[in-house]
């Protein structure tokens, strides 16, 4: 519930689904869906919607007041139990897969350290397979990765949902609003390197839909590099919606719908099977709490 309330507050503050989605690092459809579900749950309408703007209804203003009070109580609860003297001078060695390290965790880690400046993070960023191997080699205690491996030596716990979408330059003259599975396999693709969690998920889903191998024209080892390449070419890529929100708002990239295929996945906390500690439990709670859960 707290997660939904925070989304509502951001939309009410910005009076814009687009700006709220950027602030929350979520897709605009995800934000709109959450608000619609809240309105359905409470059998009312919180926002007046017009073509170019939104505004709070009377019920929306009342609900906003309650939302502020409830989230404030959550913050007081967290400070009472998560941030106290026992947690001073803690160090965490955390592995993050590339997309998560770049687009999801920076604001979360910053928020944690605002509340607990004596907590120190040492971050290792790499692709999913490399993070998993470092955990197995005991070079890292804990990680957050894209996709769920079948390695029985590792334990996976769901963190958040993600969606991978087909994107291209907003100025690509050859692009359409949607493509079929056959057309998808013929498009010129920019891809992540082997070992990337995003690439593994894409290939698994394509197999289930009996889609031929994609037409890879170039392979790059970071999402930022792919985004830059897309902006200056007429190629396509499948990228996390978390990674492209700002580029969509800036009208540099656009999403192309794939008929009858969706690339949904989860991000996971990962550690060695059987490995458990109070320190790890605390880190899990800190991350979830500060991601607006």
C-alpha positions in Angstrom: 0.0 0.0 0.0 2.8 2.4 0.8 4.2 1.9 -2.7 0.8 3.0 -4.2 0.5 5.9 -1.9 3.9 7.2 -2.9 3.0 7.0 -6.6 -0.3 8.9 -5.8 1.6 11.6 -3.9 4.1 12.1 -6.8 1.3 12.5 -9.4 -0.5 14.9 -7.1 2.6 17.0 -6.6 3.5 17.2 -10.2 -0.1 17.1 -11.6 1.5 15.1 -14.4 1.7 11.3 -15.0 4.8 11.9 -17.2 6.7 13.9 -14.6 5.7 11.6 -11.8 6.9 8.5 -13.8 10.3 10.2 -14.4 10.6 11.1 -10.7 9.7 7.5 -9.7 11.8 5.9 -12.4 8.7 4.0 -13.5 7.0 3.7 -16.9 4.0 6.0 -17.4 1.6 3.1 -18.0 2.6 1.6 -14.6 1.9 4.9 -12.9 -1.5 5.4 -14.6 -2.4 1.8 -13.8 -1.6 2.3 -10.1 -3.8 5.4 -9.9 -6.6 3.7 -11.7 -6.4 0.8 -9.3 -6.5 3.1 -6.3 -9.6 4.9 -7.7 -11.2 1.5 -8.3 -10.4 0.3 -4.7 -11.9 3.4 -3.2 -14.8 3.7 -5.7 -14.0 7.3 -6.6 -12.1 9.6 -8.9 -9.0 11.4 -7.6 -8.0 13.3 -10.7 -9.9 15.4 -13.2 -8.4 14.4 -16.6 -8.3 16.7 -19.6 -6.4 16.5 -22.8 -3.4 18.4 -21.6 -3.6 18.5 -17.8 -4.9 16.9 -14.7 -6.1 18.3 -11.4 -7.2 16.9 -8.0 -10.8 16.3 -7.3 -12.2 17.1 -3.8 -11.8 13.4 -3.0 -8.3 13.5 -4.4 -7.4 16.4 -2.0 -8.8 14.5 1.0 -7.0 11.3 0.0 -3.7 13.3 -0.5 -3.9 14.5 3.1 -4.3 10.9 4.4 -1.5 9.7 2.1 0.9 12.3 3.6 -0.1 11.3 7.1 0.3 7.5 6.5 3.6 7.8 4.7 4.9 10.0 7.5 4.0 7.3 10.0 5.9 4.7 7.8 9.0 7.0 7.9 8.8 7.3 11.7 8.5 3.5 12.0 11.5 2.9 9.8 13.7 5.4 11.7 12.7 3.7 15.0 13.7 0.2 13.9 16.0 0.4 10.8 18.3 3.4 11.8 19.7 3.2 15.2 23.1 3.0 17.0 23.6 -0.8 16.3 23.8 0.0 12.6 26.5 2.6 12.7 29.7 2.1 10.7 28.3 -0.8 8.7 29.9 -1.6 5.3 28.1 -3.5 2.5 29.7 -5.1 -0.5 26.9 -5.2 -3.0 26.9 -6.5 -6.6 24.5 -4.9 -9.1 23.9 -5.9 -12.7 24.4 -3.1 -15.1 20.9 -1.8 -15.7 20.1 -1.9 -12.0 23.4 -0.1 -11.1 22.7 2.7 -13.6 19.0 3.3 -13.5 17.4 1.8 -10.3 19.8 1.9 -7.4 21.6 5.3 -7.3 18.6 7.2 -5.9 17.9 4.3 -3.5 21.4 4.2 -2.1 21.5 8.0 -1.8 18.3 8.0 0.2 19.6 5.3 2.5 22.7 7.3 3.2 20.8 10.5 3.9 19.1 8.7 6.7 22.1 6.6 7.8 25.3 8.4 6.9 27.4 5.9 8.8 26.5 3.1 6.4 29.0 2.7 3.6 28.4 0.9 0.3 31.0 -0.7 -2.0 29.3 -1.4 -5.3 30.5 -3.8 -8.0 28.7 -3.4 -11.3 28.8 -6.0 -14.1 26.5 -8.3 -16.1 24.4 -10.8 -14.2 26.5 -13.8 -14.8 29.6 -12.1 -13.5 27.8 -10.8 -10.4 26.5 -14.3 -9.7 30.0 -15.8 -10.1 31.5 -13.2 -7.7 28.9 -14.2 -5.1 29.7 -17.9 -5.6 33.4 -17.1 -5.2 32.6 -15.2 -2.0 34.0 -12.0 -3.4 30.5 -10.5 -2.8 28.0 -11.2 -0.1 24.9 -10.1 -1.9 23.6 -8.8 -5.2 20.7 -7.6 -7.3 20.4 -9.0 -10.8 18.2 -9.2 -13.8 16.4 -12.5 -14.3 16.4 -15.6 -12.3 19.1 -18.2 -12.8 18.6 -21.9 -12.3 21.9 -22.2 -10.3 21.0 -24.3 -7.2 23.9 -22.8 -5.3 22.2 -19.4 -5.3 19.1 -18.2 -3.6 16.8 -15.6 -5.4 14.2 -13.3 -3.8 12.0 -11.1 -5.9 12.8 -7.3 -5.7 10.7 -5.4 -8.3 9.1 -5.9 -11.7 10.5 -4.7 -15.0 9.5 -4.7 -18.6 11.8 -4.9 -21.6 10.4 -2.9 -24.6 11.4 -2.5 -28.2 12.8 1.0 -28.9 14.3 3.0 -31.7 15.2 6.6 -32.5 12.2 8.9 -32.3 13.3 10.2 -35.7 13.8 6.8 -37.4 12.0 7.3 -40.7 11.5 3.5 -41.2 9.8 2.8 -37.8 6.2 1.9 -37.4 4.0 2.0 -34.3 4.0 -1.8 -34.1 5.6 -4.8 -35.7 4.8 -8.5 -36.1 7.0 -11.4 -34.9 8.2 -11.9 -38.5 9.1 -8.2 -38.9 10.9 -8.3 -35.5 13.4 -10.9 -36.7 14.2 -8.7 -39.7 15.0 -5.5 -37.9 18.6 -4.3 -37.5 19.3 -4.9 -33.7 21.8 -3.4 -31.3 22.3 -6.0 -28.6 24.0 -6.4 -25.2 26.9 -8.8 -24.8 26.6 -12.5 -24.0 26.1 -12.9 -20.2 23.8 -9.9 -19.9 20.7 -10.7 -17.9 18.6 -8.6 -20.3 19.8 -10.6 -23.3 19.2 -13.9 -21.6 15.6 -13.0 -20.8 15.0 -11.8 -24.4 16.3 -15.0 -25.9 14.3 -17.2 -23.6 11.0 -15.3 -24.4 11.7 -15.3 -28.1 12.2 -19.1 -28.0 8.8 -19.6 -26.4 7.2 -17.5 -29.2 9.2 -19.4 -31.9 10.8 -16.2 -33.2 13.8 -16.6 -35.4 17.2 -15.3 -34.2 17.4 -11.5 -34.2 19.4 -9.7 -36.8 22.3 -8.4 -34.5 24.2 -5.7 -36.4 26.3 -4.6 -33.4 26.9 -5.7 -29.8 27.7 -3.2 -27.1 28.4 -3.8 -23.4 26.3 -1.1 -21.8 22.8 0.2 -22.0 24.0 3.8 -22.2 26.1 2.9 -25.3 23.1 1.3 -26.9 20.9 4.4 -26.3 23.5 6.6 -27.9 23.8 4.3 -30.9 20.1 4.3 -31.3 19.8 8.1 -31.3 22.3 8.3 -34.2 21.0 5.4 -36.3 17.9 3.6 -37.6 18.5 0.5 -35.5 16.4 -1.1 -32.8 17.0 -2.5 -29.3 15.2 -4.3 -26.5 15.8 -2.3 -23.3 14.5 -2.1 -19.8 11.7 0.5 -19.4 13.6 1.7 -16.3 16.5 2.7 -18.6 14.7 4.7 -21.2 12.2 6.8 -19.3 14.2 10.0 -19.6 14.9 9.5 -23.3 11.2 9.0 -24.0 10.3 12.2 -22.2 13.0 14.0 -24.2 11.6 12.6 -27.4 14.9 11.0 -28.3 13.6 7.4 -28.3 10.2 5.9 -28.9 8.6 2.5 -28.1 7.4 0.2 -30.9 4.8 -2.3 -29.9 5.4 -6.0 -30.7 2.2 -7.8 -31.5 1.4 -10.7 -29.2 4.8 -10.6 -27.3 5.6 -9.0 -24.0 9.0 -9.1 -22.3 8.2 -8.9 -18.6 10.7 -10.0 -15.9 11.7 -9.5 -12.3 14.8 -8.1 -10.6 16.1 -10.4 -7.8 18.1 -10.2 -4.7 20.7 -13.0 -4.8 23.0 -14.6 -2.3 24.6 -18.0 -1.7 22.1 -20.7 -0.8 22.0 -21.2 2.9 23.7 -17.9 3.5 21.8 -15.7 6.0 22.7 -13.0 8.4 21.2 -10.1 10.3 23.3 -7.7 8.2 21.9 -9.1 5.0 18.3 -8.9 6.3 18.9 -5.3 7.2 20.2 -4.5 3.7 17.2 -6.1 2.2 14.8 -4.0 4.3 16.7 -0.8 3.7 16.6 -1.3 -0.1 12.9 -2.3 -0.2 12.0 0.5 2.2 13.8 3.2 0.2 12.4 2.0 -3.2 9.0 3.3 -2.1 7.7 -0.1 -0.9 
